[in-house]
Amino acid sequence: MAVFVGGLLPIDVASRIGLRLGDKLIHAVAFAFMQVVLSRAMAFVWPGLRVRLVTVLGVLGSAALGGLLELFQAATPHRAAELADFVADTLGALIAGAVAWRLAHRGERGVDAT
């Protein structure tokens, strides 16, 4: 919810609270966090899902929400949609997913080694 509220603030409000600099970095971090939250939520709701599937679904869900935010911004008179923002959202989700994937793989190797 916070990502959508922040993403739909008028540009002048966003720049006054310091969101102008590092906009793409903020997008990447926000949607990396979103990937983690979505993955954790799915693992809680469907505990039988494999960790890797949960990770992939978290990445896809986070990227989809990034696309949805850009569509909302396109329909908002005081904001504009940017492909670069969607790319940053997706990259953030992919990076978080890659880290989660690696940690899950490392955990599996540790279990096999014992």
C-alpha positions as a LaTeX table, in Angstrom:
\begin{tabular}{lrrr}
\hline
Residue & $x$ (\AA) & $y$ (\AA) & $z$ (\AA) \\
\hline
Met1 & 0.00 & 0.00 & 0.00 \\
Ala2 & 2.81 & 2.42 & 0.90 \\
Val3 & 4.45 & 1.90 & $-2.51$ \\
Phe4 & 1.23 & 2.82 & $-4.31$ \\
Val5 & 0.53 & 5.82 & $-2.07$ \\
Gly6 & 4.07 & 7.10 & $-2.56$ \\
Gly7 & 3.96 & 6.32 & $-6.27$ \\
Leu8 & 0.79 & 8.32 & $-6.75$ \\
Leu9 & 1.82 & 11.43 & $-4.80$ \\
Pro10 & 2.06 & 14.56 & $-6.93$ \\
Ile11 & 5.60 & 15.11 & $-8.23$ \\
Asp12 & 6.03 & 18.39 & $-6.31$ \\
Val13 & 5.18 & 16.63 & $-3.02$ \\
Ala14 & 7.57 & 13.78 & $-3.81$ \\
Ser15 & 10.42 & 16.18 & $-4.60$ \\
Arg16 & 9.83 & 18.14 & $-1.38$ \\
Ile17 & 10.28 & 14.99 & 0.71 \\
Gly18 & 13.49 & 14.06 & $-1.10$ \\
Leu19 & 12.33 & 11.43 & $-3.57$ \\
Arg20 & 13.69 & 13.15 & $-6.67$ \\
Leu21 & 17.28 & 11.97 & $-6.32$ \\
Gly22 & 17.82 & 8.29 & $-6.82$ \\
Asp23 & 14.33 & 7.67 & $-8.15$ \\
Lys24 & 15.30 & 4.48 & $-9.96$ \\
Leu25 & 17.19 & 3.21 & $-6.91$ \\
Ile26 & 14.11 & 3.85 & $-4.78$ \\
His27 & 12.02 & 1.89 & $-7.29$ \\
Ala28 & 14.47 & $-1.02$ & $-7.22$ \\
Val29 & 14.66 & $-1.14$ & $-3.42$ \\
Ala30 & 10.89 & $-0.82$ & $-2.97$ \\
Phe31 & 10.13 & $-3.66$ & $-5.37$ \\
Ala32 & 12.94 & $-5.82$ & $-4.00$ \\
Phe33 & 11.25 & $-5.43$ & $-0.63$ \\
Met34 & 7.91 & $-6.17$ & $-2.29$ \\
Gln35 & 9.33 & $-9.43$ & $-3.68$ \\
Val36 & 10.39 & $-10.50$ & $-0.18$ \\
Val37 & 7.00 & $-9.60$ & 1.31 \\
Leu38 & 5.07 & $-11.41$ & $-1.44$ \\
Ser39 & 7.27 & $-14.50$ & $-1.17$ \\
Arg40 & 6.89 & $-14.63$ & 2.61 \\
Ala41 & 3.12 & $-14.17$ & 2.32 \\
Met42 & 2.82 & $-16.98$ & $-0.25$ \\
Ala43 & 4.99 & $-19.29$ & 1.85 \\
Phe44 & 2.70 & $-18.60$ & 4.81 \\
Val45 & $-0.55$ & $-19.10$ & 2.89 \\
Trp46 & 0.70 & $-22.13$ & 0.90 \\
Pro47 & 3.32 & $-23.80$ & 3.12 \\
Gly48 & 3.58 & $-26.78$ & 0.76 \\
Leu49 & 5.05 & $-24.74$ & $-2.11$ \\
Arg50 & 8.73 & $-25.19$ & $-2.85$ \\
Val51 & 10.97 & $-22.29$ & $-1.90$ \\
Arg52 & 12.09 & $-21.77$ & $-5.49$ \\
Leu53 & 8.51 & $-21.60$ & $-6.79$ \\
Val54 & 7.62 & $-19.10$ & $-4.08$ \\
Thr55 & 10.67 & $-17.04$ & $-5.10$ \\
Val56 & 9.70 & $-17.02$ & $-8.78$ \\
Leu57 & 6.09 & $-16.15$ & $-7.97$ \\
Gly58 & 7.30 & $-13.34$ & $-5.70$ \\
Val59 & 9.43 & $-11.91$ & $-8.53$ \\
Leu60 & 6.57 & $-12.14$ & $-11.03$ \\
Gly61 & 4.07 & $-10.65$ & $-8.58$ \\
Ser62 & 6.36 & $-7.79$ & $-7.65$ \\
Ala63 & 7.10 & $-6.99$ & $-11.30$ \\
Ala64 & 3.37 & $-7.15$ & $-12.10$ \\
Leu65 & 2.61 & $-4.71$ & $-9.27$ \\
Gly66 & 5.32 & $-2.41$ & $-10.66$ \\
Gly67 & 3.58 & $-2.50$ & $-14.03$ \\
Leu68 & 0.24 & $-1.85$ & $-12.36$ \\
Leu69 & 1.67 & 1.17 & $-10.55$ \\
Glu70 & 2.92 & 2.57 & $-13.85$ \\
Leu71 & $-0.56$ & 2.10 & $-15.37$ \\
Phe72 & $-2.08$ & 3.94 & $-12.40$ \\
Gln73 & 0.46 & 6.73 & $-12.86$ \\
Ala74 & $-0.43$ & 6.98 & $-16.56$ \\
Ala75 & $-4.07$ & 7.50 & $-15.57$ \\
Thr76 & $-3.20$ & 10.12 & $-12.94$ \\
Pro77 & $-3.06$ & 13.73 & $-14.18$ \\
His78 & $-0.14$ & 14.74 & $-11.94$ \\
Arg79 & 2.08 & 11.69 & $-12.68$ \\
Ala80 & 3.45 & 9.97 & $-15.78$ \\
Ala81 & 4.30 & 6.36 & $-16.47$ \\
Glu82 & 7.91 & 5.56 & $-17.32$ \\
Leu83 & 9.27 & 2.38 & $-18.83$ \\
Ala84 & 12.52 & 3.01 & $-16.92$ \\
Asp85 & 10.59 & 2.90 & $-13.64$ \\
Phe86 & 9.06 & $-0.45$ & $-14.58$ \\
Val87 & 12.52 & $-1.75$ & $-15.52$ \\
Ala88 & 13.89 & $-0.58$ & $-12.15$ \\
Asp89 & 10.96 & $-2.26$ & $-10.35$ \\
Thr90 & 11.59 & $-5.51$ & $-12.20$ \\
Leu91 & 15.36 & $-5.39$ & $-11.64$ \\
Gly92 & 14.84 & $-4.85$ & $-7.92$ \\
Ala93 & 12.48 & $-7.83$ & $-7.76$ \\
Leu94 & 14.91 & $-9.96$ & $-9.79$ \\
Ile95 & 17.86 & $-9.08$ & $-7.57$ \\
Ala96 & 15.93 & $-9.91$ & $-4.41$ \\
Gly97 & 14.69 & $-13.12$ & $-6.04$ \\
Ala98 & 18.21 & $-14.10$ & $-7.08$ \\
Val99 & 19.48 & $-13.59$ & $-3.53$ \\
Ala100 & 16.57 & $-15.64$ & $-2.14$ \\
Trp101 & 17.14 & $-18.34$ & $-4.76$ \\
Arg102 & 20.84 & $-18.51$ & $-3.87$ \\
Leu103 & 20.11 & $-18.69$ & $-0.15$ \\
Ala104 & 17.58 & $-21.46$ & $-0.73$ \\
His105 & 20.09 & $-23.37$ & $-2.86$ \\
Arg106 & 22.79 & $-22.89$ & $-0.22$ \\
Gly107 & 20.41 & $-24.26$ & 2.42 \\
Glu108 & 19.67 & $-27.32$ & 0.28 \\
Arg109 & 23.38 & $-28.00$ & $-0.21$ \\
Gly110 & 23.96 & $-27.67$ & 3.54 \\
Val111 & 21.22 & $-30.24$ & 4.22 \\
Asp112 & 22.63 & $-32.66$ & 1.64 \\
Ala113 & 26.16 & $-32.37$ & 3.06 \\
Thr114 & 25.10 & $-33.56$ & 6.52 \\
\hline
\end{tabular}
